[in-house]
Amino acid sequence: MSAVRVLLDECVPRQLRRDLVGHGVRTIVEMGWAGTKNGELLKRAQSDFDVLLTTDQGFGFQQNLMSASIAVIVVAVGSNDINVLRPFVSQILEALDAAKPGELRRIVP
């Protein structure tokens, strides 16, 4: 699969980028977008990223993704601790490879 351009939401530990091998991963802080509200964040991210990865379980309910040119993957595991997230890396990688613009994918335990 080709590399997916992934933006890690502020609630996702930046250490997770090491586990997303083969993809281009940046953080919101690196992009200078810290503190940006979700709606504005989606608008900004669309030109530079294919997927926004978050643990914000309300994200999909708060935003209209239908017209977005970016996909959102929500890892709904109840914690943003890196040790809680790591067991879901294979599911995250599968979701990255399958994600389509305007789509919301949820990864649940």
PAVEXRO-813336 format. One record per residue (C-alpha): residue number from 1; residue in three letters; y, z, x. Coordinates in Angstrom, 2 decimals. Layout:
N
<node pos="NUM" code="ALA" y="Y" z="Z" x="X"/>
...
This chain:
109
<node pos="1" code="MET" y="0.00" z="0.00" x="0.00"/>
<node pos="2" code="SER" y="3.55" z="-0.58" x="1.13"/>
<node pos="3" code="ALA" y="5.85" z="2.30" x="1.98"/>
<node pos="4" code="VAL" y="7.62" z="3.88" x="-0.97"/>
<node pos="5" code="ARG" y="11.17" z="5.16" x="-0.46"/>
<node pos="6" code="VAL" y="10.98" z="8.78" x="-1.63"/>
<node pos="7" code="LEU" y="13.83" z="11.19" x="-2.29"/>
<node pos="8" code="LEU" y="12.82" z="14.88" x="-2.26"/>
<node pos="9" code="ASP" y="14.74" z="16.94" x="-4.78"/>
<node pos="10" code="GLU" y="16.42" z="20.11" x="-3.51"/>
<node pos="11" code="CYS" y="13.68" z="22.22" x="-5.12"/>
<node pos="12" code="VAL" y="10.94" z="20.52" x="-3.04"/>
<node pos="13" code="PRO" y="10.36" z="22.02" x="0.42"/>
<node pos="14" code="ARG" y="11.35" z="19.50" x="3.09"/>
<node pos="15" code="GLN" y="8.14" z="20.28" x="5.02"/>
<node pos="16" code="LEU" y="6.26" z="18.27" x="2.37"/>
<node pos="17" code="ARG" y="7.62" z="15.07" x="3.93"/>
<node pos="18" code="ARG" y="5.08" z="15.44" x="6.77"/>
<node pos="19" code="ASP" y="2.27" z="15.19" x="4.22"/>
<node pos="20" code="LEU" y="3.61" z="11.99" x="2.62"/>
<node pos="21" code="VAL" y="2.32" z="9.79" x="5.42"/>
<node pos="22" code="GLY" y="3.18" z="6.11" x="5.21"/>
<node pos="23" code="HIS" y="6.27" z="6.58" x="3.06"/>
<node pos="24" code="GLY" y="9.96" z="6.77" x="3.87"/>
<node pos="25" code="VAL" y="11.04" z="10.26" x="2.82"/>
<node pos="26" code="ARG" y="14.56" z="11.68" x="2.78"/>
<node pos="27" code="THR" y="15.98" z="14.85" x="1.26"/>
<node pos="28" code="ILE" y="18.98" z="15.26" x="-1.01"/>
<node pos="29" code="VAL" y="20.64" z="17.36" x="1.70"/>
<node pos="30" code="GLU" y="20.16" z="14.58" x="4.29"/>
<node pos="31" code="MET" y="21.79" z="12.14" x="1.88"/>
<node pos="32" code="GLY" y="24.79" z="14.46" x="1.44"/>
<node pos="33" code="TRP" y="24.04" z="14.90" x="-2.27"/>
<node pos="34" code="ALA" y="23.38" z="18.66" x="-2.35"/>
<node pos="35" code="GLY" y="24.44" z="20.22" x="-5.65"/>
<node pos="36" code="THR" y="24.55" z="16.87" x="-7.48"/>
<node pos="37" code="LYS" y="23.55" z="17.13" x="-11.15"/>
<node pos="38" code="ASN" y="20.38" z="15.27" x="-12.19"/>
<node pos="39" code="GLY" y="22.07" z="12.45" x="-14.13"/>
<node pos="40" code="GLU" y="24.42" z="11.60" x="-11.29"/>
<node pos="41" code="LEU" y="21.61" z="12.06" x="-8.78"/>
<node pos="42" code="LEU" y="19.52" z="9.41" x="-10.54"/>
<node pos="43" code="LYS" y="22.44" z="6.97" x="-10.48"/>
<node pos="44" code="ARG" y="23.01" z="7.50" x="-6.75"/>
<node pos="45" code="ALA" y="19.33" z="7.42" x="-5.81"/>
<node pos="46" code="GLN" y="18.50" z="4.12" x="-7.55"/>
<node pos="47" code="SER" y="20.01" z="1.94" x="-4.84"/>
<node pos="48" code="ASP" y="18.22" z="3.62" x="-1.95"/>
<node pos="49" code="PHE" y="14.96" z="5.00" x="-3.34"/>
<node pos="50" code="ASP" y="11.91" z="4.03" x="-5.38"/>
<node pos="51" code="VAL" y="10.88" z="7.55" x="-6.42"/>
<node pos="52" code="LEU" y="12.48" z="10.94" x="-6.90"/>
<node pos="53" code="LEU" y="9.96" z="13.73" x="-6.27"/>
<node pos="54" code="THR" y="10.75" z="17.06" x="-7.92"/>
<node pos="55" code="THR" y="9.22" z="20.32" x="-9.09"/>
<node pos="56" code="ASP" y="11.87" z="20.63" x="-11.83"/>
<node pos="57" code="GLN" y="9.61" z="20.63" x="-14.89"/>
<node pos="58" code="GLY" y="12.50" z="19.94" x="-17.24"/>
<node pos="59" code="PHE" y="13.68" z="16.87" x="-15.36"/>
<node pos="60" code="GLY" y="12.01" z="14.27" x="-17.54"/>
<node pos="61" code="PHE" y="13.22" z="15.88" x="-20.72"/>
<node pos="62" code="GLN" y="16.82" z="16.05" x="-19.52"/>
<node pos="63" code="GLN" y="17.20" z="12.44" x="-18.39"/>
<node pos="64" code="ASN" y="16.72" z="9.04" x="-19.96"/>
<node pos="65" code="LEU" y="14.66" z="7.10" x="-17.43"/>
<node pos="66" code="MET" y="13.98" z="4.00" x="-19.53"/>
<node pos="67" code="SER" y="16.75" z="1.95" x="-17.92"/>
<node pos="68" code="ALA" y="16.42" z="3.49" x="-14.47"/>
<node pos="69" code="SER" y="15.29" z="1.44" x="-11.49"/>
<node pos="70" code="ILE" y="13.66" z="4.53" x="-9.98"/>
<node pos="71" code="ALA" y="10.55" z="6.48" x="-10.95"/>
<node pos="72" code="VAL" y="10.40" z="10.26" x="-11.17"/>
<node pos="73" code="ILE" y="7.35" z="12.30" x="-10.21"/>
<node pos="74" code="VAL" y="7.32" z="15.91" x="-11.39"/>
<node pos="75" code="VAL" y="4.86" z="18.21" x="-9.63"/>
<node pos="76" code="ALA" y="4.47" z="20.79" x="-12.39"/>
<node pos="77" code="VAL" y="2.54" z="23.49" x="-10.58"/>
<node pos="78" code="GLY" y="4.79" z="26.46" x="-11.32"/>
<node pos="79" code="SER" y="5.96" z="26.98" x="-7.74"/>
<node pos="80" code="ASN" y="7.79" z="25.10" x="-5.04"/>
<node pos="81" code="ASP" y="6.02" z="26.97" x="-2.22"/>
<node pos="82" code="ILE" y="4.69" z="24.50" x="0.34"/>
<node pos="83" code="ASN" y="1.27" z="26.19" x="0.34"/>
<node pos="84" code="VAL" y="1.03" z="25.77" x="-3.45"/>
<node pos="85" code="LEU" y="2.10" z="22.11" x="-3.26"/>
<node pos="86" code="ARG" y="-0.13" z="20.97" x="-0.38"/>
<node pos="87" code="PRO" y="-3.37" z="20.93" x="-2.41"/>
<node pos="88" code="PHE" y="-1.71" z="18.31" x="-4.64"/>
<node pos="89" code="VAL" y="-0.73" z="15.91" x="-1.85"/>
<node pos="90" code="SER" y="-3.52" z="13.43" x="-2.62"/>
<node pos="91" code="GLN" y="-2.39" z="13.29" x="-6.26"/>
<node pos="92" code="ILE" y="1.23" z="12.90" x="-5.14"/>
<node pos="93" code="LEU" y="0.29" z="10.02" x="-2.82"/>
<node pos="94" code="GLU" y="-1.64" z="8.29" x="-5.64"/>
<node pos="95" code="ALA" y="1.33" z="8.72" x="-7.97"/>
<node pos="96" code="LEU" y="3.70" z="7.30" x="-5.34"/>
<node pos="97" code="ASP" y="1.55" z="4.20" x="-4.95"/>
<node pos="98" code="ALA" y="1.34" z="3.66" x="-8.72"/>
<node pos="99" code="ALA" y="4.90" z="4.61" x="-9.74"/>
<node pos="100" code="LYS" y="6.98" z="2.02" x="-11.57"/>
<node pos="101" code="PRO" y="10.75" z="1.97" x="-12.20"/>
<node pos="102" code="GLY" y="11.80" z="3.96" x="-15.26"/>
<node pos="103" code="GLU" y="8.53" z="5.87" x="-15.34"/>
<node pos="104" code="LEU" y="7.99" z="9.62" x="-15.36"/>
<node pos="105" code="ARG" y="4.71" z="10.86" x="-13.90"/>
<node pos="106" code="ARG" y="3.65" z="14.48" x="-14.11"/>
<node pos="107" code="ILE" y="1.19" z="16.09" x="-11.74"/>
<node pos="108" code="VAL" y="-0.33" z="19.19" x="-13.29"/>
<node pos="109" code="PRO" y="-3.02" z="21.56" x="-12.09"/>
